[in-house]
Amino acid sequence: MERLPGFRDFYPEPLPHPGLWSADARQFIFEQWRATAQRYGFREYDGPPLEPLELFTTKSGDEIVGQLYNFTDKGERTVALRPEMTPTLARMVAAHERNYKKPIKWFALPQLFRYERQQKGRLREHFQFNADIIGESDLAADAELIALLIDTLRSFGLTAKDFIIRLSSRNAWQEFYDARSQKSEVRSDQAHVFFQIIDKLERETPDESKRKLGLLGFSLDEVNEFIKSGTPTIELAAILKNLAAGGLGEFVRVDYQVIRGLAYYTGVVFEAFDVQGEFRAIAGGGRYDNLVKLISGGKVNLPALGFGMGDVVLLELLKARNLLPKFEAALDAFCLIEDETLRTESLKLIHDLRGAGYAVDYSLTPAKSDKQFKRALELNSRHTFKLERTETGELVVKLKKHPARKEIITNPLELAAKLSAEE
Ligand code: HAM
């Protein structure tokens, strides 16, 4: 049985084949994500991987809706695997926001599902670090979130030579659109269609973009000129100033080419890319001040902003820059059971050590001592020990530290202390 295309199996290291996905690398990425989010005062939340289809069809926009894994369940409900976390977060916040002080700073590490055309950096399932701030309209929140994005990437050892945050604003594009829609040839109700064309500028041919823009009454030249100007709006200038004050100025630049594909963004938007332009976007986000209101049917109105960073491109980038640590599983100790009459006593000792927090393993079935020893070394055990009965009937432990193989003899009750002393 093959797994589905675009889905991944994660194996423990060392990997049998370099093309496989590493469970250790995934864990490493999760740990950095969590640690950085917590350093910024974000709290972890989660929601269900399966949601009512409607949660996504009205809110996320056409592109993501075309990629939904949706079906009718046995209770005749139309449901979808979550393609993104933001609508779930908006629902959760709207339901219980009164119990949380604002601004709410939350993060999650969901697995998401999109029926995408498979390509480099894009699969049909991925894990995404989501960090969002809800209930704060001040631009300081936008700067704080971008700072978190920068520091998350820096926590992996990436520098300004490796990545850049391209900062833009839907407001700037909206103004551009409105100014021209006052002229009769541009329709005033097609801003979302216009945004989609801008979002795809880098991925479509100039002729295709020109044709689509022409249908709305725009020329590709005027669009390109606006992008080239790159003049920061007042809000972008404030964010740049805030980031520069924190020493993060070199990681950000204004780039109006970014507008974001999702329909719900309302203000500042941004994406993180590798500087050399080899990979797809590492992360993307922005302000979505109307989504909580929309999802709560008008009951709760809170400004919000956030970003999502996928594990797929990040891992490709870390591999390319040689920034992944070497993953070596290790045990604190391996118990050699050479005398089967001492298996019961050995088990007691093993469980005591595990209870005290040590990683301990042993041979589940009787085995020759050289075989047990070999397994201990294969498992990268820092110690081996075995129980022995002295001539006077007393139990002692022979403990060896590796790789030196220096042996000491100790009392079973003192083994845990000896293991830490030896570290
Ligand atoms: P998004 O731009 O659709 O935003 O996704 C964010 C990141 O997730 C992308 O930059 C990319 O790293 C990763 N990603 C997306 N799709 C795939 C895929 N098919 N395979 C691998 N990686 C992928 C959102 O999802 C927004 N909900 C983020 C957000 C949170 N905005 C506000 N809060």
Boltz pocket constraint, residues with backbone or C-beta under 6 A from the ligand:
constraints:
  - pocket:
      binder: B
      contacts: [[A, 83], [A, 84], [A, 85], [A, 86], [A, 114], [A, 116], [A, 121], [A, 122], [A, 123], [A, 124], [A, 125], [A, 126], [A, 127], [A, 128], [A, 130], [A, 131], [A, 132], [A, 262], [A, 272], [A, 281], [A, 282], [A, 283], [A, 284], [A, 285], [A, 286], [A, 305], [A, 306], [A, 307], [A, 308], [A, 309], [A, 310], [A, 311], [A, 312], [A, 313]]
      max_distance: 6.0
